[in-house]
Amino acid sequence: MTRRRGLSSLNLTFLGTASAQPSSTRNHSALALRLNSDVWLFDCGEATQHQVQRSRVKMGKIEKIFITHTHGDHIFGLLPLLASMLNGAGGTADGVEDPRIHTTNFVVTDCFHQPVEIYGPIGTRAYVRSGLKYTHTLLGAPYVVHELRLPSDPPDGDYTSLTLHASESPDGRNIPQTNGVWSDVYHDTIVSVSAAPILHSVPCIGYVVTEAPVPGKMDPAKYIPHLKRTKTPMSVMSCLQQGENIELSDGTMLQGPLRRPGRKLVILGDTYDPSPIAALASSADLLIHEATNAHLPALDPHTKAEDTFESVEARTKSRGHSTPQMAGAFAARIGARQLVLNHFSARYPGNDDVDPTANTIMEGITRLAEEHYSGKITCARDFMSFDVDVPQEHA
């Protein structure tokens, strides 16, 4: 388990914001969450490792990869990324001895390497294992796959008859639901991850990243006179900042500020209805929600003459996806403080920061979401990066 000493920095970098088809301005789905210097990925579409190399995200800092579902545009980049991260190389066919497997480069020793953790729905483990086997890929460090199993899934087994890859840890868990959610699939003293199913055309997962309560806002003037009067070292201020109580030499008891809620991020995969995660996602500081298609008759030249807002929404939902209005309505429902729209059709260009026409289209998409949600709305683009701060209302 990673030891963290608080999150001085929580940063999001969008590595891919396209839906099914990438474009010249949008790559397939991938999102990097940086916790101080550590990195967690959410989805790993084709060419994600190229996007990592072009960004400020450090490949060597990736600890965990969370897959929302096994559609190719969300997982096809996973095997190449693992091969690059874990010093991979092409091996030999079955029955042909490869002398490299006897070298230290390809001997996995758990006492020296913490495995890269992969979380996803059933089939994730089988996909990784079969992909590595049939491409004869050697890895120089371990990985482990944890699957979030639905009640309809088999509770045990790997969903494949293939044996473990040489670099696959046998400690992968099959995590059952409890009361319709997967609580604390990962947790340490600073941050936890829970999850719930969301409705799509295949089993799909939404993830909730929650920071543990953080130190409250401190007023030094409340404490310094007492410390000076009793000649108490000022170093105890750090203890007070953490919410501890300090008894002074004259019996005075100083109480540190109460802790305040940490940050809460909700990262959804593809969905036409994320209702099953609503309770878990309540009061999120940031919601990332797909907005694959939109009806923009005055802005989008690809608009069909017979299209209406209702027909576009019906068609979008029939394919397992959402419109901006649907995303805005869910953000309002859970009381999210900020909404980031993501996973756009290739018809919506991702260079709106430099192209006025693209900017006009993305502004139109934003206005549709604003019909149902009054908070801050951002349309994601590739390589967009920003910090997630503790909101003032948490102070």
N, C-alpha and C positions, 0 to 999 in steps of 0.2 A: 504494500500500500504506500502510495506517495505521501511523503511528509511535506505539508505546506505550512507556511507561517503567515497565513492571511493572503488575501488577493489585493495586492497593490494595483494590479492592472487586470482588467477583463476586457478583451478586445475581440471584435468580430471582423473577419475578412471573408468576403464572398469570392470564392474561386470560380464558381460557375453558376449562372442564373438562368440558363435556358431550360425549356421543357424537352419534349421528345427529340427534336432536331436541333443540333447546335447551329450557330451562325458565325459569321465573321466577327461579330461583336459579343457573342455570348457562348460560353462553354457549357458543357453538361454540368449537372448539379454537384456542387461541393461547397462546403462552408467550413472555415477554420475558426475555432474558438481558442483564443490564447489566454491561458490562466497564468499570469506572470510570464515566465518564459516557456512553460509547457504548452503543448498544442493538442487539442482534440478535434478530429474531423467529423463532420456530419455529412454523410453520403460521399461517394467517390466515383463520380461519373468518368467517362472516357477522357483521357488526357489530363486528369487531375494533377499528376506529377509535373507536367509541363507548367500548369498554372502555379503550382507551389514554387517552382524554380523562378518564375517571373515575378513572384510576390516577395514580401518580407517575411513570409512564414518559413520557418526553418524545418526542413524535412526531418532532420535528426532529432527534433524535439517532439515529434508526434508520438504520443503515448497511447491514445485510444482512437478508435474509429467506430462511429455509430451509424449503422445502415438503417434507413427508414423502411425500404422494401427492395425487392430483388429485381425490379425492372432494370434493364440494361443501362438506361441513362442515369441511374443512381449507383451502379455497382461495377460497370465495366472497367473502371480505372483502378479497382482495388488490387488486382494481382500485379500489374506493373509497378504500382506504388510500393507494395510489399517487397518486390524484388529489388527495387532501388534502395528502400529503407534498410533492408536486412542483408545487404551485400550479396544479392542473388547472382546466380550464374546458371547457364544451361548445363544440364547433366547428360547422362547417357541412357540408352534404352534399357529396359529390363533385361537382366541376364548378362549385361556387360559391366564389368567392374570399373568404376571411376576412381582412380587413385586419389582424387581430391577430397573424397568423403572421409579419408583418413587423416587429413590435415586439420589443423586447429581452426582454419577458416570456415569449415563446414561441420564442425562438431558442436552441437548445441549443448551447452552446460548451464543449467538453470541457476546454479549458484553464482554465475557471473553475469547473466543476462535476465532482466525482467522482460517477460514476453509483451509484445505489442498486443493490446486487448482489442478485440473486435466484437461488437454487439450488433445483433440483427434478428430478423424473424427466422422461422424455420426455413432451412435451405441455404442459409448463409454459410454454415460450416461445410456442407456438401459442395457448394460452389467453389469455395477456396481450395478445399482438399483435392477435388477432381481437376481443377484448373492447374494447380501446381504439379499434380501427378502426370497429366497428359501432355504437359509442356516440358516435363523432365526438369523442373526448376529446383535447384538447390538453394537453400537459404543459410545465411551465416549467423542467424539469431532466431530465437523462438517467437511464436505467436500463439494466441489462444482465442477461440471463438465461443462466445456465450450467446445462446439463443433464447429469445423471449417467446415462450410457447403459449399459444392460445388454448383454451379448453378443448377445441376440436383437434388439436395437434396431438400426436403421440407424445406422452410425457417423457419417454426415455429414448435412447438411441441417437444416432447421428444423421439419420435420414439418408444414409448412403451405406453401401456394403464395403466401400473402400476403407482400408486400414489407415491409421493416422500417418500423416506426412512426417518425415524424419524431424522436422522443425516444429511440429504442432504439439503444444502442451496437452497432456491428457486431462488437464484440470478445467476444461470448458464446462460451463454449467448450462443445464436446461432449466430456465427460470419460469416457474408457473405463475399465473395470475392469481391475485388475491383481491376479491371484490371488484373485479373488472380492470385492475391496473397492475402494473409491475412497480412496486415501491422499492426505492433505494437499490436499484440494480448495481449501482456503484455509490460508495460514500466514503469520505474520510472526515477529518475533523473540521474541514473548511467548506467542502462542497459536496453535493449529492446529485444523483441523477435518478429520476423516476420516469416512467413511461406509461402510455396507454395506447390501445388500438385506435386508429382513425379510419374512416370508411373510404375505400378506394376500390379499384377494380381487382386488386390482389391484396393479401394481408399487408397492412402498412402500420407504421408506428410513429407516434409523436413523442418527443422527448422534452422533459422539463428539468432544467439545470437550476438548482437552488443553492445559493450561498448561505452558509450558516450565519446566525445573527452576528453583527459586527459591532465594534465598540461605539458607544454613543458619543454625541458631540460633547466635548469637555470645555468647561470654563475655568481656566487656571486660577483666575482671581478668587474663585470659591475655595481653593485649597492652599494657595501659597502662604497667606498670612498665618494659617495654623501650622504649616510646616516650619516657617521661620520662628514662630513663637516657641515651638518645642524643639528647635534645632534638629529637625528630622531631615535626613538627606533628601534632596530633590529627586533622587532616582526613584523614589516610591511613586512619583507621578506616573511612571509607565505602568505600574500595577493598578493604580486608580483608573487609568485610561482603559484597561481591560475589564473594568467593572468590578474590581475587587474591593473589599472593605479593608481599611487600614486603621488599627488602633494606635493612637499616639501615646507618648510617654505620660501625658497628664490624664489619660483615660478618654480623651476625645476620640470618637469614632467617625472616620471619614468614609463616606460611601461613594464609590465611583459611579459614573453615569450608567443608567440602564442601557443594555444592549438594544440595538434597533434591528429590524429585519434586514437581511442581506438581499442581494439582487436575485431576481427570478427571471429566467429566460425560457421561452417556449419555442421549440423548433419543430415545426410540423413537416411531414413528408407530403406526398400528393394526397389530396382528399377532396371529396365532394360534400363531406359532412364530418367535422371533427368533434361532434357532440360528446363521444365517450371520454374525451380528455378534458372536458370543460371544467369539472370540479378541481382536477389536479392543476389546471392552468390558471385558476382564478387569481386575479390581481397581479398578473404578470407585469414586470417592468418593461418587457419587450416580447412581442409576438412576431414570429416569422411565419408567414402564411402564403401559400401559393396563390397566384392570380393568373392562371394560364391564358384565359381568353377574355376579351372585352368587346362590347359593342360600341364602336366609335364611328358612327355614320358620317360625321362631318370631318373626321381626321384621318381615318384609315382607308386608303384607296382600295383595299381588298374586301371592303364591306360588301356583302351581297344585298341586292336590292330588296329581297324578300325578308331579310333579317330584321328582328326586333330585339329589344332587351330580353324579352321572355324567351324567344326562340334560341338566342345565343346561350342563355343560362341553361335551358333544357338540354341543348346539345353538349355543353361543357360538362354538366353533371352526368350525362349518359356515358361520358368517357372517363368519369372518375375524378373530375377536376372542379375548380372553383373560378368564379369571376371576382373582380375587385369588390363588387357590392357584397358578395358572400363573405369575403375576407373581412371587410369592414364591419359587417353585422356580427361576426364571431368575436372580433376584437372588442366591440361594445358589450357583447354578452358576458365576457369574462372580466371586463374592467381593465383591459390592458392599458398601460400608460403610453405605449408607443407601438406602432404597427409597421413592419417592413414587408412589403410585397415582393414576391420572388417567383421563380419558375415561370418565366414568360414564354409565350409562343415565339417562334423564330421570326414571325412577322413584325414583332415589336423590337426595334433595334436597341442595343445596349450602349450606344455611344451618345446618350442624351446630354452628357457633360460638355460635348464639343459640337454636336450637330443640332441646329435649331429645330429641324423637322422632327427628329427623334425626341427632343425635349418637349415639343408640343404634344406628341402622342403620350409620353409618360405623364405629363401634366393632366391629360385627359383621363388616364387610368386612375390617377390620384383622386381626381374629382369624383369619379364613380364610387370609390371607397368612402369618400367624405360624406356621401349621401346617408351613410349608416354609422359613421364613426367620427367623433369630433377631436380625437387626439392627434398627435404628430404622426404623419404618414411619410414613409420613404419608399421609393422604388429602387430595389437593389440593382446594381450593375456589377460586372466582373471587376474585381480588385478594389471595390469599395471597401473601406476599412474605417471603423470607428470604435471608440471606447464606450463601454457601458458603465456609466457612473451610478453611484448610489443616489437615488432621487432625493430632492430636498425634503419631500414629505416624509421620508424615512428618518430624517434628522431628529 
